Amino acid sequence: MASLGQWIEGARLRTLPMAVAPVIIGTAAAYDVDESFHWVRALMAAAVALLLQIGVNYSNDYSDGIRGTDDARVGPLRLTGSGVAAPKHVKLAAFACFGLAALIGAALVFVSQAWPLLLVGVAAIFAAWGYTGGKNPYGYQGLGDVFVFLFFGLVATLGTTFTQVLQLTGPAWVGAVSTGLIASALLMANNVRDIPTDRQAGKMTLAVRLGDEWARVAYILMLALALLLPLLLIAEHPWLMLVALVAPLCVAPSLTMMRSGHGEGASRGALVPVLKQTGAINLGYAALFAVGMVITVVLRNS
């Protein structure tokens, strides 16, 4: 039986910034509209995003484990693949997370009266399970990156903004696309590390389809585009360019991606820290985006 520490490790904490960052950005975009923070709604949105992320991680652990995809993985502990937890228990943990996310999400919709998001929430849960679960998981067809961009970029960010002010704005869209790109970069780094074992198991991720070299280039391009997108808003929101301060954090993981070799076991292990570094980039980007938005609003009203 897995210990509490192993369950926590299996939740893959390095990926959780993907859930928190869009909520920060979406809340900051809402502040631009009514100049107030709806903390309860923001915390509820964060809880939904975190539970969905952990649920996806457990679901991925379960599905990849029973298919044998995780038999030779490098990186965090796999509960199912390592045999420390029974597959049915990992599956139950995933469904428990999805269920709690559904309950909190329904409450958030009720409080905010953002009724259209009910359908979006249902779609998010089905997409979370379908990533690697079921008979034809889309994560095995190279579409996992699309899921991450849509649900941990657009849906999480825009949904947060909509539940607070019932409208979407330019900053919300730019922030959503940007954090979606950084989250996709994190997934790309993870999948580059796993190219040898994924290809052998028939899991055709986008990294496998692009090939090792181009997948690494794609990681850098996604980070670069995320940093450049706020230029679209610079006329009315000049302080959003504070996000450029996160650029130095992008240097180390980008160099690791390009210098760690190609296909070697040692190089795959060297990519593990990139996940944590990319998560830090996402959180840093979100925090600076929020600070820039607050400064813009304050100066606008002064």
C-alpha beads as a LAMMPS data file, in Angstrom:
LAMMPS data file: protein, C-alpha beads

302 atoms
301 bonds

1 atom types
1 bond types

-500.0 500.0 xlo xhi
-500.0 500.0 ylo yhi
-500.0 500.0 zlo zhi

Masses

1 110.0

Atoms # bond

1 1 1 0.000 0.000 0.000
2 1 1 1.310 3.425 -0.993
3 1 1 2.262 5.843 1.764
4 1 1 0.932 9.391 2.018
5 1 1 4.266 10.674 0.740
6 1 1 4.042 8.429 -2.311
7 1 1 0.487 9.616 -3.054
8 1 1 1.712 13.201 -2.847
9 1 1 4.619 12.408 -5.162
10 1 1 2.219 10.668 -7.522
11 1 1 0.160 13.867 -7.675
12 1 1 3.171 15.419 -9.492
13 1 1 3.432 18.711 -7.650
14 1 1 5.677 20.161 -10.352
15 1 1 2.663 20.396 -12.650
16 1 1 0.390 22.277 -10.224
17 1 1 1.541 25.780 -11.278
18 1 1 -0.288 24.997 -14.526
19 1 1 -3.511 25.127 -12.502
20 1 1 -2.766 28.161 -10.321
21 1 1 -1.274 30.521 -12.925
22 1 1 -4.398 30.885 -15.106
23 1 1 -6.528 31.693 -12.063
24 1 1 -4.126 34.484 -11.059
25 1 1 -4.176 35.893 -14.586
26 1 1 -7.940 35.574 -14.945
27 1 1 -8.495 37.340 -11.624
28 1 1 -6.130 40.153 -12.632
29 1 1 -7.979 40.568 -15.930
30 1 1 -11.256 40.813 -14.017
31 1 1 -9.753 43.507 -11.773
32 1 1 -9.215 45.601 -14.905
33 1 1 -12.997 45.641 -15.388
34 1 1 -14.493 46.409 -11.966
35 1 1 -11.370 47.290 -9.945
36 1 1 -12.071 44.804 -7.167
37 1 1 -11.002 41.268 -6.306
38 1 1 -13.564 38.512 -5.813
39 1 1 -11.420 36.386 -3.518
40 1 1 -13.963 33.655 -2.775
41 1 1 -14.660 33.039 -6.446
42 1 1 -10.951 33.105 -7.216
43 1 1 -10.222 30.532 -4.507
44 1 1 -13.053 28.335 -5.767
45 1 1 -11.701 28.554 -9.311
46 1 1 -8.227 27.659 -8.025
47 1 1 -9.620 24.647 -6.165
48 1 1 -11.371 23.412 -9.311
49 1 1 -8.228 23.844 -11.410
50 1 1 -5.987 22.126 -8.852
51 1 1 -8.349 19.176 -8.418
52 1 1 -8.625 18.724 -12.174
53 1 1 -4.829 18.841 -12.532
54 1 1 -4.278 16.284 -9.767
55 1 1 -7.082 14.175 -11.190
56 1 1 -5.451 14.229 -14.624
57 1 1 -2.139 13.206 -13.060
58 1 1 -3.688 10.235 -11.238
59 1 1 -5.714 9.309 -14.319
60 1 1 -2.577 9.417 -16.455
61 1 1 -0.731 7.335 -13.853
62 1 1 -3.504 4.721 -13.875
63 1 1 -4.017 4.531 -17.642
64 1 1 -0.335 4.535 -18.583
65 1 1 0.388 2.071 -15.783
66 1 1 -2.096 -0.573 -16.902
67 1 1 -0.938 -0.190 -20.523
68 1 1 2.700 -0.685 -19.556
69 1 1 3.721 2.761 -20.809
70 1 1 5.291 3.601 -17.436
71 1 1 7.383 0.447 -17.116
72 1 1 10.643 2.272 -17.882
73 1 1 9.811 5.878 -17.050
74 1 1 12.340 8.458 -15.878
75 1 1 11.177 11.043 -13.358
76 1 1 8.570 11.197 -10.572
77 1 1 7.150 8.059 -8.995
78 1 1 4.396 6.302 -10.938
79 1 1 2.020 4.721 -8.464
80 1 1 0.556 2.134 -10.828
81 1 1 3.617 1.392 -12.936
82 1 1 5.839 0.911 -9.882
83 1 1 3.293 -1.338 -8.183
84 1 1 3.185 0.665 -4.933
85 1 1 -0.560 1.270 -5.348
86 1 1 -3.302 -0.915 -6.784
87 1 1 -4.588 0.367 -10.152
88 1 1 -8.169 0.526 -8.865
89 1 1 -7.083 2.766 -6.004
90 1 1 -5.291 5.174 -8.347
91 1 1 -8.350 5.245 -10.611
92 1 1 -10.564 5.935 -7.601
93 1 1 -8.302 8.799 -6.533
94 1 1 -8.613 10.318 -10.015
95 1 1 -12.405 10.065 -9.985
96 1 1 -12.551 11.493 -6.455
97 1 1 -10.626 14.556 -7.649
98 1 1 -12.909 14.931 -10.654
99 1 1 -15.980 14.618 -8.439
100 1 1 -14.793 17.268 -5.988
101 1 1 -13.890 19.550 -8.889
102 1 1 -17.412 19.107 -10.271
103 1 1 -19.038 19.968 -6.937
104 1 1 -16.947 23.089 -6.349
105 1 1 -17.311 24.108 -9.984
106 1 1 -21.104 23.809 -9.775
107 1 1 -21.096 25.939 -6.623
108 1 1 -18.916 28.549 -8.367
109 1 1 -21.302 28.701 -11.311
110 1 1 -24.249 29.123 -8.931
111 1 1 -22.550 31.908 -6.973
112 1 1 -21.403 33.766 -10.094
113 1 1 -24.501 32.993 -12.212
114 1 1 -22.122 32.063 -15.046
115 1 1 -24.428 29.282 -16.237
116 1 1 -22.755 28.614 -19.638
117 1 1 -19.718 27.353 -17.741
118 1 1 -21.659 24.283 -16.574
119 1 1 -21.228 22.731 -20.015
120 1 1 -17.585 23.807 -20.097
121 1 1 -17.008 22.110 -16.746
122 1 1 -18.554 18.851 -17.945
123 1 1 -16.384 18.989 -21.063
124 1 1 -13.283 19.595 -18.921
125 1 1 -13.914 16.488 -16.807
126 1 1 -14.521 14.266 -19.837
127 1 1 -11.417 15.695 -21.488
128 1 1 -9.371 15.086 -18.338
129 1 1 -10.274 11.396 -18.305
130 1 1 -10.008 10.994 -22.087
131 1 1 -6.422 12.285 -22.091
132 1 1 -5.010 8.816 -21.451
133 1 1 -8.131 6.921 -20.336
134 1 1 -10.663 4.939 -22.323
135 1 1 -10.243 2.893 -25.475
136 1 1 -8.947 5.705 -27.691
137 1 1 -7.111 8.226 -25.500
138 1 1 -6.332 11.375 -27.432
139 1 1 -3.091 11.834 -25.486
140 1 1 -1.779 8.838 -27.412
141 1 1 -2.580 10.569 -30.709
142 1 1 -0.563 13.724 -30.134
143 1 1 -3.529 15.833 -28.969
144 1 1 -2.592 16.128 -25.305
145 1 1 -0.920 19.475 -25.975
146 1 1 -4.184 20.773 -27.438
147 1 1 -6.017 19.724 -24.260
148 1 1 -3.479 21.471 -22.035
149 1 1 -3.580 24.673 -24.094
150 1 1 -7.380 24.768 -24.208
151 1 1 -8.241 23.759 -20.646
152 1 1 -5.217 24.954 -18.639
153 1 1 -4.882 28.056 -20.782
154 1 1 -8.071 29.348 -22.340
155 1 1 -10.752 27.662 -20.226
156 1 1 -9.105 28.140 -16.821
157 1 1 -8.151 31.767 -17.430
158 1 1 -11.226 32.953 -19.297
159 1 1 -13.487 30.942 -17.011
160 1 1 -11.990 32.662 -13.966
161 1 1 -12.525 36.095 -15.501
162 1 1 -16.073 35.261 -16.580
163 1 1 -17.119 33.999 -13.149
164 1 1 -16.022 37.319 -11.679
165 1 1 -17.258 39.934 -14.159
166 1 1 -19.390 37.953 -16.654
167 1 1 -17.386 39.228 -19.606
168 1 1 -14.093 38.618 -21.381
169 1 1 -11.476 41.228 -22.220
170 1 1 -8.360 41.666 -24.293
171 1 1 -6.017 41.126 -21.315
172 1 1 -7.936 37.981 -20.385
173 1 1 -7.455 36.544 -23.874
174 1 1 -3.768 37.481 -24.085
175 1 1 -3.114 36.106 -20.613
176 1 1 -5.034 32.919 -21.416
177 1 1 -3.059 32.230 -24.578
178 1 1 0.224 33.051 -22.862
179 1 1 -0.253 30.804 -19.833
180 1 1 -1.589 28.097 -22.131
181 1 1 1.631 28.243 -24.133
182 1 1 3.785 27.985 -21.010
183 1 1 1.732 25.044 -19.750
184 1 1 2.120 23.397 -23.156
185 1 1 5.864 24.003 -22.944
186 1 1 5.930 22.162 -19.613
187 1 1 4.107 19.220 -21.174
188 1 1 6.493 19.309 -24.129
189 1 1 9.505 19.087 -21.809
190 1 1 7.899 16.149 -20.031
191 1 1 7.164 14.391 -23.303
192 1 1 10.631 15.028 -24.778
193 1 1 12.030 13.220 -21.753
194 1 1 9.693 10.295 -22.443
195 1 1 10.099 10.069 -26.240
196 1 1 11.957 6.702 -26.205
197 1 1 9.494 4.928 -23.904
198 1 1 6.415 6.594 -25.432
199 1 1 7.415 5.620 -28.946
200 1 1 8.032 2.055 -27.838
201 1 1 4.626 1.918 -26.123
202 1 1 2.805 3.433 -29.100
203 1 1 2.029 6.694 -27.308
204 1 1 2.388 9.161 -30.172
205 1 1 2.628 12.443 -28.281
206 1 1 3.311 15.656 -30.161
207 1 1 6.939 15.385 -29.044
208 1 1 7.163 11.923 -30.597
209 1 1 5.563 13.188 -33.810
210 1 1 7.819 16.249 -34.041
211 1 1 10.931 14.280 -33.186
212 1 1 13.464 15.025 -30.466
213 1 1 15.140 18.041 -32.055
214 1 1 12.043 19.931 -33.193
215 1 1 10.191 19.180 -29.965
216 1 1 12.991 20.910 -28.047
217 1 1 12.810 23.894 -30.393
218 1 1 9.036 24.016 -29.911
219 1 1 9.552 24.352 -26.152
220 1 1 11.665 27.486 -26.617
221 1 1 9.301 28.989 -29.190
222 1 1 6.301 28.590 -26.886
223 1 1 8.068 30.421 -24.063
224 1 1 9.213 33.175 -26.428
225 1 1 5.732 33.725 -27.845
226 1 1 4.233 33.896 -24.349
227 1 1 6.684 36.677 -23.457
228 1 1 5.933 38.614 -26.645
229 1 1 2.141 38.486 -26.622
230 1 1 1.655 41.316 -24.047
231 1 1 3.059 43.664 -26.714
232 1 1 -0.438 43.526 -28.206
233 1 1 -1.732 45.380 -25.134
234 1 1 1.110 47.786 -24.520
235 1 1 -0.809 50.868 -25.701
236 1 1 -3.469 50.664 -22.971
237 1 1 -1.712 48.382 -20.487
238 1 1 1.988 49.294 -20.670
239 1 1 2.800 47.814 -17.257
240 1 1 1.958 44.332 -18.495
241 1 1 5.421 44.346 -20.016
242 1 1 6.644 43.536 -16.506
243 1 1 6.222 39.928 -17.610
244 1 1 9.483 40.404 -19.531
245 1 1 11.228 40.156 -16.159
246 1 1 10.578 36.427 -16.224
247 1 1 12.796 36.072 -19.297
248 1 1 15.965 35.276 -17.271
249 1 1 14.139 32.306 -15.747
250 1 1 13.671 30.917 -19.246
251 1 1 17.392 30.760 -20.005
252 1 1 18.418 27.777 -17.871
253 1 1 15.621 25.378 -18.914
254 1 1 15.984 26.416 -22.564
255 1 1 19.721 25.710 -22.491
256 1 1 19.064 22.377 -20.778
257 1 1 16.560 21.449 -23.455
258 1 1 19.067 22.195 -26.227
259 1 1 22.247 20.880 -24.573
260 1 1 21.088 17.756 -22.758
261 1 1 21.697 15.475 -25.713
262 1 1 19.232 13.489 -27.736
263 1 1 17.757 10.134 -26.805
264 1 1 20.361 9.215 -24.184
265 1 1 19.177 7.891 -20.830
266 1 1 21.298 10.448 -19.001
267 1 1 19.888 13.313 -21.048
268 1 1 16.344 12.201 -20.269
269 1 1 17.115 12.413 -16.557
270 1 1 18.648 15.853 -17.057
271 1 1 15.289 17.130 -18.307
272 1 1 13.490 16.402 -15.017
273 1 1 14.445 19.794 -13.428
274 1 1 13.045 21.567 -16.493
275 1 1 9.540 20.678 -15.330
276 1 1 9.988 22.499 -12.022
277 1 1 11.691 25.438 -13.741
278 1 1 8.893 25.788 -16.295
279 1 1 6.326 25.690 -13.501
280 1 1 8.197 28.541 -11.818
281 1 1 8.143 30.474 -15.090
282 1 1 4.383 30.062 -15.300
283 1 1 3.840 31.279 -11.735
284 1 1 6.283 34.152 -12.186
285 1 1 4.597 35.189 -15.408
286 1 1 1.173 35.133 -13.742
287 1 1 2.365 37.136 -10.724
288 1 1 4.012 39.793 -12.884
289 1 1 0.953 39.940 -15.141
290 1 1 -1.205 40.585 -12.072
291 1 1 1.150 43.251 -10.710
292 1 1 1.233 44.953 -14.091
293 1 1 -2.543 44.964 -14.294
294 1 1 -2.955 46.414 -10.793
295 1 1 -0.415 49.177 -11.476
296 1 1 -2.161 50.007 -14.743
297 1 1 -5.555 50.321 -13.035
298 1 1 -4.176 52.377 -10.131
299 1 1 -2.377 54.827 -12.414
300 1 1 -5.408 55.043 -14.680
301 1 1 -7.507 56.227 -11.748
302 1 1 -4.938 58.538 -10.190

Bonds

1 1 1 2
2 1 2 3
3 1 3 4
4 1 4 5
5 1 5 6
6 1 6 7
7 1 7 8
8 1 8 9
9 1 9 10
10 1 10 11
11 1 11 12
12 1 12 13
13 1 13 14
14 1 14 15
15 1 15 16
16 1 16 17
17 1 17 18
18 1 18 19
19 1 19 20
20 1 20 21
21 1 21 22
22 1 22 23
23 1 23 24
24 1 24 25
25 1 25 26
26 1 26 27
27 1 27 28
28 1 28 29
29 1 29 30
30 1 30 31
31 1 31 32
32 1 32 33
33 1 33 34
34 1 34 35
35 1 35 36
36 1 36 37
37 1 37 38
38 1 38 39
39 1 39 40
40 1 40 41
41 1 41 42
42 1 42 43
43 1 43 44
44 1 44 45
45 1 45 46
46 1 46 47
47 1 47 48
48 1 48 49
49 1 49 50
50 1 50 51
51 1 51 52
52 1 52 53
53 1 53 54
54 1 54 55
55 1 55 56
56 1 56 57
57 1 57 58
58 1 58 59
59 1 59 60
60 1 60 61
61 1 61 62
62 1 62 63
63 1 63 64
64 1 64 65
65 1 65 66
66 1 66 67
67 1 67 68
68 1 68 69
69 1 69 70
70 1 70 71
71 1 71 72
72 1 72 73
73 1 73 74
74 1 74 75
75 1 75 76
76 1 76 77
77 1 77 78
78 1 78 79
79 1 79 80
80 1 80 81
81 1 81 82
82 1 82 83
83 1 83 84
84 1 84 85
85 1 85 86
86 1 86 87
87 1 87 88
88 1 88 89
89 1 89 90
90 1 90 91
91 1 91 92
92 1 92 93
93 1 93 94
94 1 94 95
95 1 95 96
96 1 96 97
97 1 97 98
98 1 98 99
99 1 99 100
100 1 100 101
101 1 101 102
102 1 102 103
103 1 103 104
104 1 104 105
105 1 105 106
106 1 106 107
107 1 107 108
108 1 108 109
109 1 109 110
110 1 110 111
111 1 111 112
112 1 112 113
113 1 113 114
114 1 114 115
115 1 115 116
116 1 116 117
117 1 117 118
118 1 118 119
119 1 119 120
120 1 120 121
121 1 121 122
122 1 122 123
123 1 123 124
124 1 124 125
125 1 125 126
126 1 126 127
127 1 127 128
128 1 128 129
129 1 129 130
130 1 130 131
131 1 131 132
132 1 132 133
133 1 133 134
134 1 134 135
135 1 135 136
136 1 136 137
137 1 137 138
138 1 138 139
139 1 139 140
140 1 140 141
141 1 141 142
142 1 142 143
143 1 143 144
144 1 144 145
145 1 145 146
146 1 146 147
147 1 147 148
148 1 148 149
149 1 149 150
150 1 150 151
151 1 151 152
152 1 152 153
153 1 153 154
154 1 154 155
155 1 155 156
156 1 156 157
157 1 157 158
158 1 158 159
159 1 159 160
160 1 160 161
161 1 161 162
162 1 162 163
163 1 163 164
164 1 164 165
165 1 165 166
166 1 166 167
167 1 167 168
168 1 168 169
169 1 169 170
170 1 170 171
171 1 171 172
172 1 172 173
173 1 173 174
174 1 174 175
175 1 175 176
176 1 176 177
177 1 177 178
178 1 178 179
179 1 179 180
180 1 180 181
181 1 181 182
182 1 182 183
183 1 183 184
184 1 184 185
185 1 185 186
186 1 186 187
187 1 187 188
188 1 188 189
189 1 189 190
190 1 190 191
191 1 191 192
192 1 192 193
193 1 193 194
194 1 194 195
195 1 195 196
196 1 196 197
197 1 197 198
198 1 198 199
199 1 199 200
200 1 200 201
201 1 201 202
202 1 202 203
203 1 203 204
204 1 204 205
205 1 205 206
206 1 206 207
207 1 207 208
208 1 208 209
209 1 209 210
210 1 210 211
211 1 211 212
212 1 212 213
213 1 213 214
214 1 214 215
215 1 215 216
216 1 216 217
217 1 217 218
218 1 218 219
219 1 219 220
220 1 220 221
221 1 221 222
222 1 222 223
223 1 223 224
224 1 224 225
225 1 225 226
226 1 226 227
227 1 227 228
228 1 228 229
229 1 229 230
230 1 230 231
231 1 231 232
232 1 232 233
233 1 233 234
234 1 234 235
235 1 235 236
236 1 236 237
237 1 237 238
238 1 238 239
239 1 239 240
240 1 240 241
241 1 241 242
242 1 242 243
243 1 243 244
244 1 244 245
245 1 245 246
246 1 246 247
247 1 247 248
248 1 248 249
249 1 249 250
250 1 250 251
251 1 251 252
252 1 252 253
253 1 253 254
254 1 254 255
255 1 255 256
256 1 256 257
257 1 257 258
258 1 258 259
259 1 259 260
260 1 260 261
261 1 261 262
262 1 262 263
263 1 263 264
264 1 264 265
265 1 265 266
266 1 266 267
267 1 267 268
268 1 268 269
269 1 269 270
270 1 270 271
271 1 271 272
272 1 272 273
273 1 273 274
274 1 274 275
275 1 275 276
276 1 276 277
277 1 277 278
278 1 278 279
279 1 279 280
280 1 280 281
281 1 281 282
282 1 282 283
283 1 283 284
284 1 284 285
285 1 285 286
286 1 286 287
287 1 287 288
288 1 288 289
289 1 289 290
290 1 290 291
291 1 291 292
292 1 292 293
293 1 293 294
294 1 294 295
295 1 295 296
296 1 296 297
297 1 297 298
298 1 298 299
299 1 299 300
300 1 300 301
301 1 301 302
